[in-house]
């Protein structure tokens, strides 16, 4: 009968779809548990709970995806303005963590703009979004909106804008330098790595040298082996596996993660990294690996007896002087020498080009 092949085809198709749905559910549940473990094990970083200070202009602006953000603009108290510093705060912080830096920067001749990212401080929040230690598309959109706001309020299109990031905000600032040519210089205080989240897989767990033979008969080992085989079949290439992992983890946390490596690699602006030698969240060797990815090698200052994000308290006046001198020197350089050209902008990987809109020409 003519209907018999059609019936078998529909039956086989239904079985395949059901099997794929079942496998996908298992993968989603597995990545959900993994993401909860990873984010739950992330250290609670030290936060400086500073009170709002007077003397600034409170502003509001909207991102390209319609999120209302709030910030404060501090004008330079020196004779003239050398440029604008945009501050990117840490995870679970707010714009007032900039307080220890305000006086030194405005007295050195810089305007300072600080803002709350989405789901932080007084900015708009979404109940289905969970802030994480790792860079997302939302973070880049927020910083891009802040830069756009500065250009809208300024009549001088040649104004110098520098990014100053702390912890996660430092990593976001480094990524933004690769995406936006309007950024003239970047200071990164305790940038956070991404490798611990995305570079571990089942094969690494199975190949541990200290694993004894008796462990291969445990349910955990067999489960890991099955997962590793499944991952190899579904994602035979490592780059596809990591991209898939990033997509699934983002699904559970209501965001879209961004790989920082290709963005950091194309940044050409002057970069100054400040890091503590007793930082338990990001080791010194991870910072050097972070620097090796950059096209233009940054200046690195390792502060002695300093933990994560506390360099300003340990180094004091020396810290403020180094930051101010770096921005002043970077802003005084030739525009041609430190701007990204059109060819560099086109080197952004194709799977990241649609994340943040290209920077307009100056």
C-alpha positions in Angstrom: 0.0 0.0 0.0 1.1 3.5 -0.7 0.4 4.6 2.9 2.7 2.0 4.4 6.0 3.7 3.6 4.6 7.1 4.7 3.5 5.5 8.0 6.9 4.0 8.6 8.6 7.3 7.7 6.4 9.2 10.2 7.0 6.6 12.8 10.8 6.7 12.4 10.7 10.5 12.4 8.6 10.6 15.6 11.0 8.2 17.3 14.1 10.2 16.3 12.4 13.5 17.5 11.5 11.8 20.8 15.0 10.5 21.3 16.5 13.9 20.5 14.2 15.6 22.9 15.1 13.1 25.7 18.8 13.5 25.1 18.5 17.3 25.0 16.6 17.2 28.3 19.4 15.2 29.9 22.0 17.6 28.6 20.0 20.6 29.8 19.6 19.1 33.3 23.3 18.2 33.4 24.4 21.7 32.4 22.0 23.2 34.9 23.5 21.2 37.8 27.0 22.0 36.5 26.2 25.7 36.2 24.8 25.8 39.7 27.9 24.2 41.1 30.2 26.5 39.2 28.4 29.7 40.1 27.7 28.5 43.6 31.4 27.8 44.2 32.4 31.3 42.9 34.0 33.2 45.7 32.0 36.1 47.2 34.4 39.0 46.3 35.1 41.8 48.7 32.8 44.8 48.1 33.2 48.4 49.2 29.8 49.5 50.4 30.2 53.3 49.9 27.5 55.8 50.5 26.5 58.2 47.7 28.5 61.4 47.6 27.4 64.9 46.6 28.9 67.1 43.9 27.8 64.9 40.9 25.0 65.2 38.4 22.6 62.3 38.4 21.6 61.1 34.9 19.5 58.4 33.2 20.0 56.7 29.9 18.6 53.7 28.0 20.4 50.8 26.4 19.8 49.6 22.9 17.6 46.8 24.3 15.4 49.2 26.3 16.9 48.9 29.8 17.0 52.1 32.0 20.3 52.7 33.6 21.2 55.4 36.2 24.6 57.1 36.7 26.4 60.1 38.2 28.7 62.5 36.4 31.5 64.3 38.3 33.2 67.3 36.6 36.9 68.0 36.9 37.9 70.5 39.6 41.2 71.3 37.9 41.7 74.2 35.5 40.9 72.2 32.3 39.6 68.8 31.4 42.0 66.2 30.2 39.3 63.6 29.3 36.5 61.5 30.7 36.9 58.3 32.8 34.1 55.8 32.6 34.0 53.5 35.7 32.7 49.9 35.4 31.9 48.5 38.9 32.3 44.9 40.1 29.8 42.1 40.4 27.0 42.8 43.0 28.4 46.3 43.5 27.1 49.6 42.3 28.4 52.9 41.0 29.4 54.2 44.4 32.3 51.8 44.7 34.1 54.5 42.7 34.2 56.7 45.8 37.9 55.9 46.6 38.9 57.1 43.2 36.8 60.3 42.8 38.9 62.9 44.5 42.2 61.9 42.9 40.8 61.8 39.4 38.7 65.0 39.4 41.6 66.9 41.0 43.9 65.5 38.3 41.8 67.1 35.6 39.5 64.3 34.6 35.7 64.1 34.4 34.4 60.9 36.0 31.2 59.1 35.0 30.0 56.1 37.0 26.8 54.1 36.5 24.9 51.1 37.7 24.7 48.1 35.4 21.4 46.4 34.9 20.3 44.4 38.0 22.6 46.5 40.1 22.1 49.5 42.3 19.3 51.8 41.1 19.2 50.6 37.5 16.4 48.6 36.0 16.3 44.9 36.9 14.9 41.8 35.2 13.7 39.0 37.4 14.8 36.3 34.9 18.4 37.6 34.8 21.0 36.3 37.3 24.2 38.4 37.5 27.3 36.2 37.2 31.1 36.7 37.5 31.5 36.1 33.7 31.0 38.6 30.9 27.7 38.6 29.1 26.1 40.5 26.1 24.1 42.5 28.6 27.3 43.9 30.2 28.7 45.0 26.9 25.4 46.6 26.0 25.4 48.6 29.3 28.9 49.9 28.8 28.2 50.7 25.1 25.1 52.7 26.2 27.2 54.6 28.8 29.7 55.6 26.1 26.9 56.6 23.7 25.5 58.8 26.5 28.8 60.5 27.0 29.0 61.3 23.3 25.4 62.6 23.2 26.0 65.1 26.1 29.4 66.2 24.6 29.6 68.8 21.8 33.2 67.8 21.2 33.3 64.5 19.3 37.1 64.3 19.9 36.7 63.9 23.6 39.0 61.3 25.1 37.2 58.5 27.0 39.0 56.0 29.2 37.6 52.9 30.9 38.4 52.1 34.5 37.1 48.6 35.6 37.2 46.7 38.8 37.1 42.9 39.1 34.4 41.8 36.6 34.0 45.4 35.4 37.7 45.2 34.4 37.1 42.2 32.2 34.1 43.9 30.7 36.2 47.0 30.0 38.9 44.9 28.3 36.3 43.4 26.0 34.8 46.8 25.3 38.2 48.1 24.2 38.2 45.5 21.4 34.7 46.4 20.3 34.7 50.2 20.5 37.3 52.4 18.9 36.1 55.4 20.9 37.9 54.0 24.0 41.3 55.7 24.3 42.8 53.8 27.3 41.9 51.2 29.8 42.8 50.6 33.5 42.0 47.1 34.8 42.0 46.5 38.5 41.9 42.8 39.4 40.5 41.4 36.1 38.7 38.1 36.5 39.5 35.0 34.3 36.9 33.1 32.4 38.8 29.8 31.9 37.6 28.2 35.1 34.1 28.2 33.8 34.4 27.2 30.1 37.7 25.2 29.8 36.9 22.1 31.9 35.3 19.1 30.4 34.7 15.4 31.1 37.8 14.2 29.4 40.0 16.3 31.8 38.2 14.7 34.8 38.7 11.3 33.4 42.4 11.8 32.7 43.4 12.9 36.2 46.7 11.2 37.1 45.7 10.7 40.8 42.6 8.6 39.9 43.0 5.0 41.0 41.8 1.9 39.2 39.0 1.2 41.7 37.3 4.5 40.8 36.5 3.4 37.2 33.9 1.0 38.6 32.0 3.8 40.3 28.7 5.3 39.0 30.3 8.7 38.8 33.1 7.5 36.5 30.8 5.7 34.2 28.5 8.7 34.0 31.5 10.9 33.1 32.6 8.4 30.5 29.2 8.4 28.9 29.0 12.2 28.9 32.5 12.4 27.4 31.6 10.0 24.6 28.3 11.9 23.9 30.0 15.2 23.8 32.6 13.9 21.4 29.9 12.6 19.1 27.7 15.7 19.2 30.6 18.2 19.3 33.7 16.7 17.7 35.5 20.0 17.6 36.5 21.7 20.9 35.5 25.2 19.7 31.9 23.9 19.0 31.8 22.2 22.4 32.8 25.3 24.3 30.3 27.5 22.3 27.6 24.9 23.0 28.5 24.8 26.7 28.4 28.6 26.9 25.0 28.7 25.2 23.4 26.1 27.5 24.8 27.7 30.7 23.5 31.1 29.5 20.1 29.5 29.0 19.8 28.6 32.6 20.9 32.1 33.8 18.9 34.2 31.5 21.8 35.7 29.6 24.2 35.1 26.8 27.9 34.6 27.7 30.7 36.1 25.6 34.1 34.6 25.0 36.5 37.3 26.2 39.6 35.9 24.3 38.8 37.1 20.8 37.8 40.5 22.0 40.8 41.1 24.3 43.1 39.9 21.5 42.1 42.7 19.0 42.2 45.5 21.5 44.9 48.0 20.5 44.5 50.7 23.2 47.0 51.3 26.0 46.1 49.0 28.9 47.3 49.2 32.5 46.6 46.2 34.7 46.8 46.4 38.5 46.7 43.1 40.5 47.5 41.8 43.9 50.0 39.1 44.6 47.6 37.5 47.1 44.6 37.4 44.9 42.9 34.1 45.6 40.3 34.5 42.8 42.7 35.2 40.0 46.4 34.1 40.3 49.3 36.0 38.8 50.0 33.3 36.2 46.4 33.8 35.0 47.0 37.5 34.7 50.1 36.9 32.6 48.2 34.5 30.4 45.5 37.1 30.0 48.2 39.6 28.9 49.7 37.3 26.3 46.4 37.2 24.4 46.5 41.0 23.8 48.0 42.4 20.7 49.4 45.3 22.5 51.1 44.1 25.7 49.8 46.0 28.7 51.7 47.5 31.6 51.3 45.3 34.7 51.7 46.4 38.3 51.7 43.7 40.9 50.9 45.1 44.3 52.5 43.3 47.3 50.4 42.0 50.2 47.2 42.8 48.3 44.1 40.6 47.8 41.4 40.9 45.1 40.3 44.4 44.5 42.0 46.0 47.5 45.0 47.6 45.7 43.7 51.1 46.2 43.6 50.6 50.0 47.1 49.0 50.1 49.0 51.3 47.7 47.2 54.5 48.6 48.7 57.6 47.0 51.0 55.6 44.8 47.9 53.9 43.3 46.2 57.2 42.5 49.3 58.7 41.0 49.9 55.8 38.7 46.3 55.7 37.4 46.2 59.4 36.8 49.6 59.5 35.1 48.6 56.5 32.8 45.4 58.2 31.6 47.1 61.5 31.1 49.9 59.9 29.0 47.5 57.8 27.0 45.2 60.7 26.2 48.1 62.8 25.0 49.2 60.2 22.4 48.4 60.5 18.7 44.9 59.4 17.8 46.2 57.4 14.8 48.5 55.4 16.9 46.0 54.1 19.4 42.7 54.0 17.4 41.2 50.9 15.9 40.9 51.2 12.2 38.1 49.7 10.0 40.2 46.6 9.2 40.7 45.9 12.9 37.0 46.2 13.6 36.4 43.6 10.9 38.6 41.2 12.7 35.9 40.7 15.4 34.8 37.0 15.0 31.7 36.7 12.9 29.8 35.1 15.8 30.4 38.2 18.0 29.8 40.9 15.5 26.1 41.0 16.1 26.5 41.3 19.9 27.4 45.0 20.1 26.8 47.5 17.3 30.0 48.7 15.6 31.4 52.0 16.8 30.6 55.1 14.7 33.4 56.9 12.9 34.8 60.0 14.6 
